Amino acid sequence: KGREKLLPPLVNKIRKEVHEWRKAGYPNISEVTKSLLTYWFKTEHPNGFQYYFAQRESVESIIYLYEHEQIRNPSELLKYDSSGVVVESMFEESWLRLVIKQATGTGKTKVLSLLMAWCYFHKEFNENSELSKNFLLLAPNTIVLDRLKVDIEGLKVFNSDPVLPPNGYSGKSWNFYPKVHIQDNIGSLSRNGNIFLTNIQRFVTRNDEVNKNSSMDFFLGDKPVTKTTSNKILVREIVNNLEDIIVFNDEAHHIHEKKLAWFKTIENINNSLVQKGTKLPLQLDVTATPKDQKGNIFPHTISDYPLVEAIAQQVVKTPILPDEASRGKLEENISSKFSERWKDFIDLGVTVWKQDYENHKKLGKKALLFIMVDDTTNCDDVKDYLENNYSILKGGTFIIHTNKDGHIDEGASSKSQKELLELRKLANQVDSDDNNIKAVVSVLMLKEGWDVKNVTTVVGLRPFVASSNILPEQALGRGLRRMYFGQDVT
C-alpha cells in the first residue's frame, strides 16, 4: 500500500502500457526493432543466458516511448505523470532525455549495449531514422571509464552477450562494426559508426575562452580538424562536428544541475546540431540513484529497478545489519582520536569480517573489509589502529585518499596522478589473491565505479546527510556485487 508513491512519477503508467504492448507482441514499431526485441527477449540463448526482466523492461520502455509513442520532446512525457506534481519547467533540456534507474550490480552496461545496438540498426535499416550510429559514452571519472573500457573495447560486450542477431536472422545482415575511440586517442572516423568512450573531464577546459573561441569558429563556418600542442585531436572537437550522435551517460546522477559542466557539455553538443538544422535526438542515462543532492528524483526517470527488488530476486548480495544485541553494545567514545572514538564500530566490523574471511576462504574467495571515514587524516589513524590491533590485517590494509565528495583529483600534479594510478590498479586487482589486501580505508572510495565483488563488510563512519553529498545507496553499492554465480553466499 502506498508503494506507488515511492516510484518515480512517470514509471507507473509507462510500466502498465509497456506490459500491454509486450503482451500484444510489440505492435506499431519498425520491423528491425521488433526483430531485435524478439531475438533478445523471446529467443533461447546458449548456456541458458537470459537478460534480467528489469534489463528487459528498461530497454522496452525506451523503445516504446521513442517508436510506439513517438515521444520527441520532454513536455510530451507529462501525460505519464501519476503524481500530479510534475510540470514542464522540471525538464530543463530542449532535447529528449530519458533516465533508467537500475540498482548497482544489476548490469547497467548490458542495458547500454542493447540500446546502442537498437539505435545503430534503427539508423541502418530505416531510411528516415533520426537516430545515429555515432555514440558518446560519458563516464564521471577514470575508474568508471576503465570498467566500461573492458566491455566496449574490441566491442567485447556486443560479441560475448547475445546482443547481435546472427546474420540471416529475419532476413537481414546484422553487421555491427563501429570504431571505438578511447578518450582523446581518436583515429580516423568510420562511416560504419563510432563509439567515443571518455570521461567528462575531456569536455571541461580550465580556460572558458577556449570553449568560447571553439564555438565561435564553428558558427562562422566549417571548422577543420585541429590538433593540440601534444598533437592529439580532442574528442570534444570531433563530437561537436558530427552530423548526428546519441549521448549515453553512465552513473548519470552527476547530471543533476543545469549549471554543472556535465549538463553544459551535452547542451553544447545539442547547440552544435541545432546550427546544422537538427538537434540531439536522444540522451539516455543510467544510474542506481537518479536523484539530485537534495534527494529529489529526476522527473525524466521512465523505468525503475530498485535495490530492494534486486535483493529480493537475489541479483545482488543481501545486506545484513548487526543484530540488536550487537547494536546495543555500540557506543561513541569521548576521544579526540578518531579510531578511539569509533572503536566499538570498527571492532564489530572486524569481528564480522573475520568470520566472513574464514567462510569464503574455504570456497576459494577473499573477503574484503571496507571502512569509510570522514576525512583523509583519519584514514591513516584507522589504518594504524587496524594493523596494530589485528595481526591478520598487518600489511594488508590499503588507504585511498579521496576528497569529501569521493573524487580523486585527475589533475596534472605528479602526486594526484600517482594516487589516481594506485586507485585504478586497486579497482582492477583488489579481488585477486595475488595481493595481500584484506581491508580498504577511504573517505569514500568513489561513489561509483569501484565495482569489486569481494567486499563483504562495510563500516560507515561518516554521516549520510544531504550536506555530505552522499547517498546511502552509493556507499552500500560498493559491497553489493555477487562473488558467486548460481548458489551465492550472503
Summary of the structure (lengths in Angstrom):
residues: 490
radius of gyration: 23.6
end to end distance: 28.9
largest distance: 73.5
contacts: 1502
relative contact order: 0.12
helix: 44%
strand: 12%
